[in-house]
Amino acid sequence: MFREEKTFVLRFSLEARFPENYDGEEDDYAWLKRWEGQIKPEILKSIFTLLRRHPDLKAHIRNRGISAEDEIEIVIEKDFPEAEDQ
């Protein structure tokens, strides 16, 4: 079987800015908890909803040993049928 591959990276860099009088971790990382608990899952759901509209593609999450808080890899596969012998 011959395989071709292409990697595409969509990177999110999260930043929070606080006023000068902010005293460290007062908010207990509420902005980051919102990302992890609400926004990131909504993004992933949207991606898989869109990919399901393309029945010729199969998508799944692949874990390469990196925490899902730091990286999520989505594998999108397309299989081509074997040519019939003539």
Disulfide bonds with the S-S distance in Angstrom:
none
